[in-house]
Amino acid sequence: MFRRKKSPKRLYYPTKSRWYTQPRRQTVKRVTRRPMTSNIKNRVSRIFKNTFYYAIAGLFIVFMVLVMIFSSYFSILHIEVLRQDFHIDTAQISNQLNEYIGNNILFFQRRKIVDKIQKNFPEFASVHVKKVLPDTLKIDLKSHPIVANIRAYYVLPEVEPMPDEEADDLIKQALKESFVLDEDESSEKEIEPIEQKCLINEIGQAIFDKEQDLELMTIVLTGLSQPIEDRQVIVPEEKMNYILDSIKYFSNLFKMEIVGVEYLPIAREVHLKTDAGFVIWITVEKDFKEQIDKLSTIYEAAELNKEELAYIDLRVKEKVIYCPLRSNCNPPK
């Protein structure tokens, strides 16, 4: 049997021949349309089926939410305080957080614990709260870093004696004057200040439960009238940042190290003791960069680096006052 050869696809070229210009007719399949009533029934049945499924899913979700809210399975039973520093008193912090025991852990706002700890315990730099289902909160605490040792000197104010004590003092004074005639009444005994030692962190809090670090610099505080208490802010955070930033700026600019600092809160001054032996006086009422830059312009030009200096005073505007080590401006202590 001979098979008929398939005719190639016709190509329509621009020509006058009718055989090329008219395309081949294609047969169109007729689609039988379904009746309108059957389509409406199918659509309505689908809508009712979907609505039924959605209603069941919604009721199930509401039921699960109610179970999670009112079930004691998700109540907070344990609050664990994690610490990197063994000096942190976790018992005191846990007592502050016992009021949250019994709350639902799923809907508990962790910000409540963060705000409470930062308000009552400002020595912590960061507070991170983690939920561990079903009933535990873990709190990770990080303290502010220790930046210096503190040597504070305070003198307690004199207390006025009571009326009975005044009479006793008068009797003692009369007896003293009657038997001791050669005593110089003008000589008054100087009261020696009481010394306290502790550490200080970067926000100015005094830390007493750690030993002093010899690798850190020492900040001396004078002119106090009361002893320092543990966790007390003895240097405001703004002034503490001023001291630390001025030390860093001076060390980078002059390539010197600051080995000690004296902070005078009443005089509003900071004295920076350098490893070269002299002290820089600056005032906290002015920008430290402006005061230190003033010294850098004349330090080598005036050959101050070749002299033995006791201190350099930068507090006066547009002036640099310096005192040689052996001179009248540096009285012996």
FENQUI-V158903 format. One record per residue. RES is the residue in three letters. PHI is phi in whole degrees, 0 to 359 (none if undefined). NEAR is the number of other ideal C-beta (glycine too) atoms within 12 Angstrom. D_CENTER is the distance of its C-alpha to the mean C-alpha in Angstrom with 2 decimals. Layout:
[[RES:PHI:NEAR:D_CENTER] [RES:PHI:NEAR:D_CENTER]]
This chain:
[[MET:none:3:97.01] [PHE:267:4:95.68] [ARG:270:5:92.24] [ARG:283:6:91.58] [LYS:284:6:89.33] [LYS:292:6:86.23] [SER:281:7:86.35] [PRO:290:6:83.50] [LYS:295:8:81.10] [ARG:282:14:82.60] [LEU:254:12:81.10] [TYR:258:14:81.58] [TYR:256:10:82.47] [PRO:293:8:83.46] [THR:212:12:87.23] [LYS:278:8:90.04] [SER:293:11:90.91] [ARG:287:9:90.20] [TRP:295:13:89.38] [TYR:275:14:86.32] [THR:279:14:85.11] [GLN:268:11:84.98] [PRO:285:12:82.26] [ARG:286:13:83.10] [ARG:285:6:82.82] [GLN:252:6:80.24] [THR:283:6:80.96] [VAL:259:6:78.61] [LYS:279:6:77.85] [ARG:270:6:78.13] [VAL:260:6:75.48] [THR:281:6:76.73] [ARG:280:8:74.62] [ARG:281:11:73.69] [PRO:294:10:74.66] [MET:295:10:72.17] [THR:294:10:72.26] [SER:294:12:70.98] [ASN:297:13:67.89] [ILE:296:13:66.99] [LYS:298:14:67.39] [ASN:297:15:65.13] [ARG:295:14:62.39] [VAL:297:14:62.57] [SER:295:14:62.52] [ARG:296:14:59.42] [ILE:298:14:57.62] [PHE:293:14:58.49] [LYS:296:14:57.44] [ASN:297:14:54.01] [THR:298:14:53.48] [PHE:297:14:54.42] [TYR:295:14:51.99] [TYR:297:14:49.15] [ALA:296:14:49.92] [ILE:296:14:49.88] [ALA:297:14:46.54] [GLY:295:14:45.02] [LEU:296:14:46.37] [PHE:294:14:45.02] [ILE:296:14:41.48] [VAL:298:14:41.67] [PHE:297:15:42.97] [MET:295:16:40.16] [VAL:296:17:37.51] [LEU:297:13:39.24] [VAL:296:16:39.45] [MET:293:20:35.72] [ILE:285:19:34.92] [PHE:263:15:37.41] [SER:281:17:37.67] [SER:282:16:36.30] [TYR:294:16:35.75] [PHE:256:25:32.32] [SER:278:24:31.22] [ILE:286:33:28.07] [LEU:245:21:29.50] [HIS:227:22:26.88] [ILE:235:35:23.15] [GLU:259:23:22.02] [VAL:258:32:18.83] [LEU:268:24:18.08] [ARG:219:25:16.45] [GLN:267:17:16.25] [ASP:247:23:16.59] [PHE:286:12:19.86] [HIS:279:20:18.84] [ILE:288:28:16.81] [ASP:276:22:19.25] [THR:287:24:19.59] [ALA:295:13:22.64] [GLN:294:19:20.98] [ILE:290:27:18.42] [SER:297:25:21.39] [ASN:296:17:23.39] [GLN:289:24:20.91] [LEU:257:33:21.19] [ASN:294:20:24.97] [GLU:292:14:25.65] [TYR:269:29:24.76] [ILE:294:20:27.49] [GLY:101:16:30.32] [ASN:288:25:28.51] [ASN:287:27:29.39] [ILE:287:32:26.94] [LEU:290:22:27.97] [PHE:254:16:27.13] [PHE:282:26:24.20] [GLN:272:17:21.04] [ARG:294:26:18.04] [ARG:296:13:15.82] [LYS:299:23:17.48] [ILE:291:37:16.12] [VAL:299:23:12.48] [ASP:294:17:12.87] [LYS:292:25:14.91] [ILE:291:36:12.76] [GLN:293:25:9.62] [LYS:282:14:12.36] [ASN:271:19:14.35] [PHE:227:33:12.05] [PRO:289:22:8.96] [GLU:286:40:8.91] [PHE:266:34:7.49] [ALA:285:23:4.21] [SER:214:18:6.37] [VAL:229:33:9.79] [HIS:240:22:12.66] [VAL:250:31:16.06] [LYS:236:20:19.25] [LYS:269:26:22.73] [VAL:243:18:25.58] [LEU:293:19:28.86] [PRO:260:18:30.84] [ASP:213:25:29.22] [THR:230:23:26.02] [LEU:246:36:22.26] [LYS:247:24:20.09] [ILE:243:36:16.51] [ASP:256:26:14.42] [LEU:246:33:11.73] [LYS:229:21:9.62] [SER:275:31:8.92] [HIS:292:28:7.15] [PRO:292:24:10.07] [ILE:282:31:13.01] [VAL:245:32:14.14] [ALA:196:39:17.40] [ASN:273:30:20.15] [ILE:236:41:21.08] [ARG:238:29:24.65] [ALA:251:35:25.00] [TYR:235:26:28.41] [TYR:226:24:29.38] [VAL:234:18:32.79] [LEU:288:14:33.58] [PRO:293:10:35.51] [GLU:290:8:39.18] [VAL:263:7:40.20] [GLU:292:9:43.41] [PRO:289:13:46.07] [MET:288:10:47.72] [PRO:305:10:51.39] [ASP:294:10:52.79] [GLU:292:13:50.72] [GLU:296:13:51.97] [ALA:296:13:55.57] [ASP:297:14:54.94] [ASP:294:16:53.38] [LEU:295:15:56.44] [ILE:296:14:58.81] [LYS:296:16:56.96] [GLN:292:16:56.95] [ALA:295:13:60.69] [LEU:296:12:61.54] [LYS:294:15:59.48] [GLU:289:14:61.27] [SER:285:11:64.67] [PHE:259:11:64.40] [VAL:245:13:62.19] [LEU:264:9:63.69] [ASP:269:9:62.46] [GLU:284:14:58.74] [ASP:279:9:56.96] [GLU:288:11:55.40] [SER:285:6:53.43] [SER:281:8:51.40] [GLU:248:8:48.13] [LYS:284:8:46.07] [GLU:285:7:42.57] [ILE:272:13:39.76] [GLU:280:10:37.60] [PRO:292:19:33.86] [ILE:269:18:32.22] [GLU:260:18:29.74] [GLN:233:27:26.59] [LYS:236:25:24.66] [CYS:197:33:21.21] [LEU:246:37:17.98] [ILE:221:46:14.88] [ASN:265:37:11.28] [GLU:288:26:9.17] [ILE:257:30:8.39] [GLY:88:35:12.16] [GLN:270:35:12.85] [ALA:277:33:16.22] [ILE:242:36:16.70] [PHE:257:26:20.42] [ASP:269:19:20.89] [LYS:230:25:20.64] [GLU:282:14:23.20] [GLN:292:22:22.78] [ASP:258:20:22.20] [LEU:289:11:25.02] [GLU:280:11:23.48] [LEU:268:26:20.75] [MET:286:32:21.74] [THR:243:26:22.53] [ILE:254:41:21.46] [VAL:258:33:24.29] [LEU:246:39:23.98] [THR:235:25:27.33] [GLY:82:20:28.82] [LEU:277:29:27.11] [SER:250:19:29.29] [GLN:221:17:27.62] [PRO:292:22:26.39] [ILE:274:29:22.71] [GLU:255:17:21.58] [ASP:296:22:19.27] [ARG:67:28:15.59] [GLN:278:26:16.64] [VAL:279:24:14.65] [ILE:267:36:17.34] [VAL:234:35:15.85] [PRO:304:19:14.00] [GLU:301:22:10.64] [GLU:297:14:12.80] [LYS:290:30:15.40] [MET:294:33:13.26] [ASN:296:21:12.14] [TYR:298:30:15.86] [ILE:295:39:17.09] [LEU:294:33:15.17] [ASP:291:25:16.06] [SER:293:37:19.60] [ILE:296:35:20.08] [LYS:295:22:19.19] [TYR:293:27:21.39] [PHE:295:35:24.24] [SER:295:22:24.30] [ASN:289:16:24.54] [LEU:280:23:27.15] [PHE:254:27:29.39] [LYS:57:14:28.83] [MET:239:27:28.41] [GLU:255:19:26.06] [ILE:265:37:24.58] [VAL:261:27:25.61] [GLY:196:27:24.76] [VAL:224:39:23.27] [GLU:241:31:24.72] [TYR:251:42:22.82] [LEU:248:25:25.21] [PRO:294:26:23.51] [ILE:289:12:26.96] [ALA:281:17:28.21] [ARG:58:19:24.88] [GLU:232:31:25.42] [VAL:229:40:23.80] [HIS:250:34:26.25] [LEU:258:42:25.43] [LYS:268:29:27.88] [THR:268:31:28.81] [ASP:286:17:30.55] [ALA:280:27:33.62] [GLY:108:21:34.14] [PHE:260:32:33.54] [VAL:242:31:30.80] [ILE:258:46:29.16] [TRP:259:37:28.91] [ILE:226:41:26.59] [THR:249:25:25.66] [VAL:283:28:22.29] [GLU:277:16:24.28] [LYS:233:23:24.91] [ASP:292:18:23.20] [PHE:292:32:22.90] [LYS:295:20:24.06] [GLU:297:20:27.20] [GLN:288:35:28.03] [ILE:286:34:27.55] [ASP:297:22:29.38] [LYS:298:27:32.21] [LEU:287:39:32.69] [SER:295:26:32.63] [THR:287:17:35.59] [ILE:240:20:37.90] [TYR:298:29:36.69] [GLU:272:13:39.15] [ALA:296:12:41.60] [ALA:271:17:42.26] [GLU:57:11:42.34] [LEU:289:26:39.75] [ASN:289:22:38.79] [LYS:260:12:42.27] [GLU:255:20:42.18] [GLU:270:17:40.96] [LEU:252:31:38.58] [ALA:270:29:37.21] [TYR:202:32:34.62] [ILE:233:41:33.94] [ASP:261:27:33.13] [LEU:248:37:31.30] [ARG:284:28:30.75] [VAL:280:16:33.95] [LYS:294:15:33.93] [GLU:58:15:35.82] [LYS:223:15:36.92] [VAL:237:28:36.22] [ILE:253:23:37.64] [TYR:233:29:38.07] [CYS:231:23:39.87] [PRO:296:19:41.82] [LEU:294:20:41.49] [ARG:250:13:45.01] [SER:205:15:45.64] [ASN:291:10:46.03] [CYS:284:16:42.54] [ASN:240:20:41.13] [PRO:292:11:42.78] [PRO:293:9:42.84] [LYS:269:4:40.54]]
